[in-house]
């Protein structure tokens, strides 16, 4: 259900103008039984039929039977694939993707069939793997190791930058470079199983019981000796035994969820464009500088000070009275001009329909008088189809004249001020936070000497909707073509992070 193409199709249906959906077969829409039923239910509600070349017009019977058959086909295919992969692993071949440190071998069997799953050690990458193991066993953190490799321009897995998570991974799940048992000549398969989250559509992993793991010794693929491997495992054990780590493990998963703040996911580094990530409880810093070492903007900034600065910009720098007055004038002129064009076009369609109906009436009278000529039926159907098309076009609601409140600027300021006050009230904070965040497109933060330069991009259409009084529906003014929701306005400010206050 979450596939972009399918979501686009459902939006088209919801918008109207779709009568029939044509597909090769029902499984082209989805093979998931629940998804097929949900799609059919939505389309039936919208009055849209599904027709396929294989089954014809789809009914509830097709949804039930074909949906079940398609679901069983998927399960059977998955089982066959897993049996085939298990056989390859038991034969000493890889049953999945390629790990860092190895090259895929491309060769043919004597009968011409391609050999799959064969690996060969990449000596250049193998030396990097041994370096990572040594540095970790010597006391360096995965973050420090990743920063060092990036500083030396050493390509990471798949040619990307090194990240601490790619090195650290998860010890129990066997993920991460220092947990990959293939480096000591042990091929482990079926350690994890993967499921699709029905709400998000994302694939999530689950650890299988150890009894279900398939383990095969492949000594020719060993990169790390047992001594170095054990030193790394011992250090991981020491880290896991630390009180702070134990405290984190004891925390319930819902307590680990980070609180959503005003700038969560909206703040970016003004130098490299990477997101700002949390550093401790109250600070934000460039994630590329902290984790990858690819940006020089290493300084952090206190989140409360940054949030105050953003609220100040929203309140004082955006929607200035003079600029708003000019905008309202230009916007109203353009929007009303377009509405006038639409009305002119509507009158043209009405005139064309009246002319077509007169022609039809003439044909009806001729037929009633006994006229029978070749092509009469075709002409009749052509005119009737034209009338139906014109009726559909005329059924679209006539555009309303746009009205924007003349005191838009002051209304906007009042509402932003009120919303800012809600952030201190726990009961209504969430809703207020959501509305304020909708006004912000992007916040760029650049450190300049001892000060900070802040640039805020605001969503113009959302600002106008916020300012519009309730008696003037926002949609009448800003949902059309004149102001796209992607139009942005920009304001900036420079301040000293230690002295800035509202």
C-alpha positions in Angstrom: 0.0 0.0 0.0 2.9 2.3 0.6 4.4 2.0 -2.9 4.8 5.5 -4.5 3.1 4.4 -7.7 0.1 2.9 -6.0 -0.3 5.9 -3.7 -0.2 8.2 -6.7 -2.9 6.1 -8.3 -5.1 6.3 -5.2 -4.7 10.1 -5.1 -5.8 10.3 -8.7 -8.9 8.3 -7.9 -9.6 10.4 -4.9 -9.3 13.6 -7.0 -12.0 12.3 -9.4 -11.9 11.8 -13.1 -11.0 8.1 -13.0 -13.7 5.5 -14.1 -11.7 2.3 -14.7 -8.3 1.0 -13.7 -6.9 -1.4 -16.2 -4.1 -3.9 -15.3 -2.6 -7.0 -16.7 -3.6 -9.0 -13.6 -4.8 -8.4 -10.1 -1.3 -9.2 -8.7 0.1 -6.2 -10.6 -1.7 -4.0 -8.1 -0.5 -6.1 -5.1 0.1 -9.7 -4.0 -0.7 -8.9 -0.4 -4.1 -10.2 0.5 -4.9 -7.4 2.9 -3.7 -4.7 0.5 -5.8 -6.1 -2.4 -8.9 -6.0 -0.2 -8.1 -2.4 1.0 -7.5 -1.2 -2.6 -10.7 -2.8 -3.8 -12.7 -1.2 -0.9 -11.3 2.3 -1.7 -11.9 2.0 -5.4 -15.5 0.7 -4.9 -16.3 3.6 -2.6 -15.0 6.0 -5.3 -17.1 4.2 -8.0 -14.0 3.0 -9.9 -13.9 -0.5 -11.4 -10.9 -2.7 -11.8 -10.5 -4.6 -15.0 -7.6 -6.9 -15.8 -6.6 -8.8 -18.9 -6.3 -12.0 -17.0 -9.5 -12.0 -14.8 -11.8 -9.4 -16.5 -13.8 -7.2 -14.2 -12.7 -7.7 -10.6 -15.4 -8.6 -8.0 -15.3 -9.6 -4.3 -14.9 -13.2 -5.5 -11.6 -12.3 -7.3 -10.4 -10.3 -4.3 -10.9 -13.3 -2.0 -9.7 -16.2 -4.2 -7.0 -14.5 -6.2 -5.8 -12.5 -3.2 -5.3 -15.8 -1.3 -3.7 -17.5 -4.3 -1.3 -14.6 -4.8 -0.4 -14.6 -1.1 0.3 -18.3 -1.2 2.4 -17.9 -4.3 4.6 -15.3 -2.5 5.1 -17.6 0.5 5.9 -20.6 -1.7 8.4 -18.6 -3.7 10.0 -17.3 -0.5 10.3 -20.9 0.9 11.9 -22.2 -2.4 14.3 -19.3 -2.4 15.4 -20.0 1.2 15.8 -23.7 0.5 18.1 -22.8 -2.5 20.1 -20.3 -0.4 20.5 -22.9 2.4 21.9 -25.4 0.0 24.4 -22.8 -1.3 25.5 -21.9 2.2 26.0 -25.5 3.2 28.2 -25.8 0.1 30.4 -23.0 1.4 29.1 -20.3 -0.8 27.6 -16.9 0.2 23.8 -16.8 0.7 23.4 -13.0 0.7 25.1 -9.8 -0.2 28.9 -9.2 -0.4 30.7 -8.1 2.8 33.4 -5.5 2.9 36.8 -7.2 2.4 35.8 -9.5 -0.4 35.3 -9.5 -4.1 32.6 -11.4 -6.0 34.0 -14.1 -8.2 32.5 -14.3 -11.7 33.1 -17.6 -13.5 31.2 -20.3 -15.3 30.8 -24.0 -14.6 32.0 -26.5 -17.2 28.4 -26.7 -18.5 28.2 -22.9 -18.9 26.1 -22.2 -15.8 27.3 -19.1 -13.8 28.8 -19.8 -10.4 27.1 -17.7 -7.7 28.0 -17.0 -4.1 31.8 -17.4 -4.5 34.0 -14.9 -2.8 37.7 -13.9 -2.9 39.6 -11.8 -0.3 40.3 -8.2 -1.3 43.7 -7.7 0.2 43.5 -3.9 0.2 40.3 -3.9 2.1 41.5 -6.8 4.3 44.3 -4.6 5.6 41.8 -1.9 6.5 39.7 -4.5 8.4 42.7 -5.7 10.4 43.6 -2.0 11.1 40.0 -1.4 12.5 40.2 -4.5 14.7 43.6 -3.5 16.1 42.6 0.1 16.7 39.4 -1.0 18.5 41.3 -3.5 20.7 43.8 -0.8 21.5 41.1 1.4 23.0 39.9 3.6 20.2 36.2 4.2 19.8 34.3 3.3 16.5 33.7 7.0 16.0 37.4 7.9 16.3 38.3 5.1 13.9 35.7 6.3 11.4 37.0 9.9 11.6 40.6 8.7 11.1 39.7 6.7 8.0 37.7 9.5 6.5 40.5 12.0 7.2 42.8 9.7 5.1 40.2 9.4 2.3 39.9 5.6 2.8 36.8 4.5 0.9 34.2 2.9 3.2 31.8 0.0 2.4 30.2 0.5 -1.0 32.6 3.5 -1.6 30.8 5.7 1.0 32.2 7.5 4.0 32.9 5.6 7.2 30.4 5.8 10.0 30.8 4.6 13.5 27.6 2.5 13.3 29.1 0.6 10.3 32.0 -0.4 12.6 30.2 -0.9 15.9 27.0 -2.6 14.6 25.1 -4.9 17.0 27.1 -7.7 18.8 24.2 -10.1 19.2 22.9 -9.7 15.7 26.3 -10.0 14.1 26.1 -6.7 12.3 28.9 -4.2 12.0 32.5 -4.8 10.9 33.9 -5.9 14.2 31.1 -8.5 14.6 31.3 -10.2 11.2 32.3 -13.8 11.8 33.2 -14.3 8.2 36.5 -12.5 9.0 37.5 -15.5 11.1 36.4 -18.0 8.5 32.9 -18.7 9.8 29.9 -18.3 7.4 26.8 -17.7 9.5 23.4 -17.7 7.7 19.8 -17.3 8.9 20.9 -15.4 12.1 18.2 -12.8 11.3 14.8 -12.9 9.7 13.2 -9.9 8.1 9.6 -8.7 8.4 7.8 -5.8 6.9 6.2 -3.3 9.3 2.5 -3.1 8.2 2.3 0.6 9.3 5.4 2.0 7.7 6.2 -0.6 5.0 9.8 -0.7 6.2 11.8 -4.0 6.6 12.7 -4.8 10.2 15.0 -7.6 11.5 14.4 -10.1 14.2 17.0 -12.4 15.8 16.4 -16.1 15.1 17.0 -18.8 17.8 20.7 -20.0 17.6 19.5 -23.5 16.8 18.2 -22.2 13.4 21.5 -20.7 12.4 23.4 -22.4 9.6 27.2 -22.2 10.2 29.8 -23.3 7.7 33.6 -23.1 8.2 35.3 -21.3 5.2 38.9 -21.0 6.3 40.0 -19.7 2.9 38.0 -16.5 3.7 39.7 -15.8 7.1 41.1 -12.2 7.4 41.5 -11.8 11.2 43.4 -14.2 13.5 41.7 -15.7 16.6 43.8 -13.7 19.0 42.8 -10.3 17.6 39.2 -11.4 17.3 39.1 -12.4 21.0 40.7 -9.1 22.1 37.9 -7.2 20.3 35.3 -9.5 21.9 36.9 -8.9 25.4 36.8 -5.2 24.9 33.1 -5.3 23.8 32.4 -7.3 27.0 34.1 -4.7 29.1 32.1 -1.9 27.5 28.8 -3.8 27.9 29.6 -4.2 31.6 30.0 -0.5 32.3 27.2 1.0 34.5 26.2 3.6 32.0 25.7 0.9 29.3 23.7 -1.3 31.7 21.5 1.7 32.6 20.8 2.3 28.9 19.9 -1.4 28.4 17.6 -1.3 31.4 15.6 1.6 29.9 12.3 0.7 28.3 12.1 1.3 24.6 9.4 3.9 25.0 11.7 5.8 27.4 14.5 5.8 24.8 12.5 7.7 22.2 13.8 11.2 21.8 11.4 14.1 22.4 10.4 16.0 19.3 11.7 19.6 19.6 10.9 22.7 17.6 13.8 22.2 15.2 13.9 18.4 15.0 14.8 17.5 11.4 14.7 21.1 10.3 18.1 22.5 11.3 21.0 22.2 8.9 24.7 23.1 8.8 25.2 26.3 6.8 28.6 25.2 5.7 28.1 21.7 4.3 24.3 21.2 4.3 24.2 18.2 6.7 21.6 18.0 9.4 22.3 19.2 12.9 22.1 16.3 15.3 21.7 16.2 19.1 24.8 16.4 21.2 23.8 15.6 24.8 20.5 17.0 26.0 20.6 20.7 25.0 23.1 21.0 22.2 23.0 20.7 18.4 26.0 20.2 16.1 26.8 19.3 12.5 26.4 15.6 12.1 29.0 15.4 9.3 31.6 17.2 11.4 30.9 15.1 14.5 30.5 11.6 12.9 32.3 11.8 9.6 34.9 14.5 10.0 34.1 15.9 6.6 33.1 19.4 7.8 35.0 22.1 9.8 32.0 23.4 11.6 32.6 21.3 14.8 31.2 23.8 17.3 27.8 23.1 18.9 25.0 25.5 19.8 22.5 25.3 22.6 19.1 24.2 21.4 17.0 26.6 23.6 19.0 29.7 22.3 18.6 28.5 18.7 14.8 27.9 19.2 14.4 31.4 20.7 16.2 32.9 17.8 13.9 31.0 15.3 10.8 32.1 17.1 12.1 35.7 17.1 12.6 35.5 13.3 9.1 34.1 12.8 7.6 36.8 14.9 9.5 39.9 13.9 11.1 39.3 10.5 8.5 37.5 8.4 5.2 39.0 7.1 6.3 42.6 7.4 3.3 45.0 6.9 4.6 46.8 3.8 5.7 43.5 2.1 2.4 41.8 3.0 0.4 44.7 1.7 2.2 44.5 -1.7 1.8 40.8 -1.7 -1.9 40.9 -1.0 -2.4 43.4 -3.8 -0.3 41.4 -6.3 -1.8 38.1 -5.3 -5.4 39.3 -5.4 -4.8 40.8 -8.8 -3.3 37.6 -10.2 -5.7 35.2 -8.5 -8.8 37.2 -9.6 -7.4 37.4 -13.2 -7.1 33.7 -13.2 -10.6 33.3 -11.8 -11.8 35.6 -14.6 -10.1 33.5 -17.2 -11.8 30.4 -15.8 -15.2 32.1 -15.8 -14.7 33.1 -19.5 -13.7 29.6 -20.3 -16.8 28.3 -18.5 -19.1 30.5 -20.6 -17.3 29.3 -23.7 -18.0 25.7 -22.7 -21.7 26.5 -22.0 -22.1 28.1 -25.4 -20.4 25.1 -27.0 -22.7 22.7 -25.1 -25.8 24.6 -26.2 -24.6 24.5 -29.8 -23.9 20.7 -29.6 -27.3 20.1 -28.0 -29.1 21.9 -30.8 -27.3 19.7 -33.4 -28.4 16.6 -31.4 -32.0 17.8 -31.3 -31.9 18.3 -35.1 -30.6 14.7 -35.5 -33.3 13.4 -33.2 -36.0 15.1 -35.2 -34.5 13.8 -38.5 -34.5 10.3 -37.1 -38.1 10.7 -35.9 -39.0 11.8 -39.5 -37.5 8.5 -40.8 -34.1 9.7 -41.9 -31.7 6.7 -42.2 -28.3 7.4 -43.8 -24.8 5.8 -43.5 -22.8 7.4 -40.7 -25.8 8.8 -38.8 -25.3 6.5 -35.8 -21.6 7.4 -35.6 -22.4 11.1 -35.8 -25.0 10.7 -33.1 -22.7 8.9 -30.8 -20.0 11.5 -31.4 -22.3 14.4 -30.4 -23.6 12.6 -27.4 -20.0 11.9 -26.2 -19.1 15.5 -26.7 -22.1 16.6 -24.6 -21.0 14.2 -21.8 -17.5 15.6 -21.9 -18.7 19.2 -21.7 -21.0 18.3 -18.8 -18.1 16.8 -16.9 -16.1 19.9 -17.4 -19.0 22.2 -16.3 -19.6 20.1 -13.2 -16.3 21.4 -11.7 -17.1 24.0 -9.1 -16.7 27.6 -10.2 -13.6 29.3 -8.6 -14.4 31.7 -5.8 -12.9 35.2 -5.8 -9.8 35.3 -3.5 -10.1 37.4 -0.4 -7.0 38.0 1.8 -7.5 39.9 5.0 -5.9 43.4 4.7 -4.4 43.2 8.2 -2.7 39.9 7.5 0.6 40.9 9.0 -0.7 41.8 12.4 -3.0 38.7 12.6 0.0 36.6 11.8 2.1 38.1 14.6 -0.7 37.7 17.1 -1.1 34.0 16.2 2.7 33.3 16.3 2.9 35.0 19.7 0.0 32.9 21.0 1.5 29.7 19.6 4.9 30.5 21.2 3.2 30.7 24.6 1.6 27.2 24.1 5.1 25.7 24.0 5.3 26.1 27.8 2.0 24.4 28.4 2.5 20.6 28.4 -1.2 19.9 27.7 -1.3 21.8 24.4 2.4 21.9 23.5 2.2 19.1 20.9 -0.4 20.9 18.8 1.3 24.3 19.1 4.7 22.7 18.2 3.1 21.1 15.1 1.7 24.3 13.8 4.9 26.3 14.3 7.0 23.6 12.7 4.7 23.7 9.7 5.8 27.4 9.2 9.5 26.3 8.9 11.0 24.8 5.8 14.7 24.9 6.8 17.0 26.5 9.3 20.7 27.0 8.3 23.2 27.6 11.1 26.7 28.9 10.4 29.4 29.7 13.0 31.2 33.0 12.3 34.0 33.7 14.8 32.3 33.9 18.2 28.9 34.5 16.7 26.3 32.6 14.8 24.6 33.4 11.5 21.1 32.0 11.3 19.0 31.8 8.0 15.4 30.7 8.2 13.3 29.6 5.2 9.6 29.8 5.9 6.7 28.3 4.1 4.8 31.3 2.7 1.5 29.5 1.9 1.4 28.1 5.5 2.0 31.5 7.0 -0.9 33.0 5.0 -3.2 30.1 6.1 -2.2 30.7 9.7 -3.0 34.4 9.5 -6.3 34.1 7.7 -9.3 34.7 10.0 -11.7 31.8 10.4 -14.4 33.6 8.4 -12.1 33.6 5.4 -11.3 29.9 4.6 -7.6 29.6 4.0 -8.1 27.2 1.2 -9.9 29.8 -0.8 -6.7 31.9 -0.9 -3.7 29.7 -0.9 -4.5 26.3 -2.3 -4.6 27.2 -5.9 -1.9 27.7 -8.5 -1.1 31.3 -7.5 0.8 30.4 -4.3 2.3 26.9 -4.3 2.9 25.2 -1.0 6.6 25.0 -2.0 7.1 28.8 -2.2 9.5 29.9 0.5 10.5 33.2 2.1 13.8 33.8 3.8 15.0 35.8 6.8 18.3 35.9 8.6 20.0 37.1 11.8 23.4 37.1 13.4 23.9 36.9 17.1 26.3 35.9 19.9 25.2 32.5 21.3 26.1 33.5 24.8 24.2 36.8 24.9 21.2 36.4 22.5 17.9 36.6 24.3 14.4 37.5 23.2 
